[in-house]
Amino acid sequence: MAEIAEKLSIRCWLCGKPVEIKFSAKEKPYLVCDTRSGGCGMQTFLREPKAIQLLQNRVKGDMQCE
């Protein structure tokens, strides 16, 4: 996932602001809706393979923000 999501973002599921996809030290994706850029502060950690696959599908489906 890290190789395809370089600097990609999706919309926060809570407030709709663009959220950059980041990666933990174990290379698992997570999202933080940054309050400094008008976001809501929500954090989402994707730990299970099914959740990571769903995120990959969303990114590949051109549902990222611009």
Backbone torsions as a table, in degrees:
resi	resn	phi	psi	omega
1	MET	NA	-39.6	-177.0
2	ALA	-57.6	-35.1	-177.6
3	GLU	-72.3	-25.5	-179.3
4	ILE	-97.8	-14.7	-174.5
5	ALA	-106.9	26.4	-179.1
6	GLU	-64.9	113.1	179.5
7	LYS	60.3	27.6	174.4
8	LEU	-91.4	157.1	176.3
9	SER	-139.2	160.1	173.3
10	ILE	-131.6	175.1	179.4
11	ARG	-86.1	141.5	174.8
12	CYS	-60.5	132.9	-178.7
13	TRP	-73.5	-12.8	-178.1
14	LEU	-96.2	-48.1	-176.1
15	CYS	-114.7	-13.1	176.7
16	GLY	88.5	0.9	178.7
17	LYS	-75.1	153.1	175.9
18	PRO	-64.4	136.0	-179.2
19	VAL	-129.0	124.3	178.0
20	GLU	-73.0	139.4	175.3
21	ILE	-82.0	122.0	179.3
22	LYS	-115.4	170.9	-177.3
23	PHE	-132.8	138.7	178.8
24	SER	-75.7	175.6	177.2
25	ALA	-60.9	-26.4	177.8
26	LYS	-91.8	12.1	177.0
27	GLU	63.9	30.7	174.1
28	LYS	-99.6	138.7	-176.4
29	PRO	-73.3	148.5	172.5
30	TYR	-148.7	160.6	-178.0
31	LEU	-128.5	138.6	174.0
32	VAL	-132.7	117.2	179.2
33	CYS	-83.5	99.2	-170.0
34	ASP	-69.2	121.5	179.3
35	THR	-69.5	-21.9	178.9
36	ARG	-68.6	-19.9	178.5
37	SER	-112.4	26.0	175.1
38	GLY	89.7	6.1	-179.6
39	GLY	-80.2	-179.2	-174.2
40	CYS	-96.3	-10.4	179.4
41	GLY	90.8	1.9	-179.8
42	MET	-65.7	141.3	176.2
43	GLN	-122.1	137.5	178.0
44	THR	-130.8	127.0	178.0
45	PHE	-114.4	125.2	-179.4
46	LEU	-101.1	109.3	-172.9
47	ARG	-108.8	-33.3	-174.7
48	GLU	-90.4	147.3	-179.3
49	PRO	-54.7	-37.3	179.9
50	LYS	-63.3	-43.7	179.4
51	ALA	-65.1	-40.5	179.2
52	ILE	-65.2	-40.4	177.9
53	GLN	-64.2	-41.3	177.9
54	LEU	-62.7	-38.9	176.7
55	LEU	-65.1	-42.8	177.5
56	GLN	-59.3	-43.3	178.5
57	ASN	-62.0	-40.3	179.7
58	ARG	-64.0	-44.3	-179.4
59	VAL	-65.3	-45.9	-179.9
60	LYS	-65.3	-26.7	-179.0
61	GLY	-82.2	15.4	177.9
62	ASP	57.8	39.2	178.2
63	MET	-102.1	15.6	178.3
64	GLN	-77.5	160.7	178.7
65	CYS	-84.9	159.5	173.9
66	GLU	-120.2	NA	NA
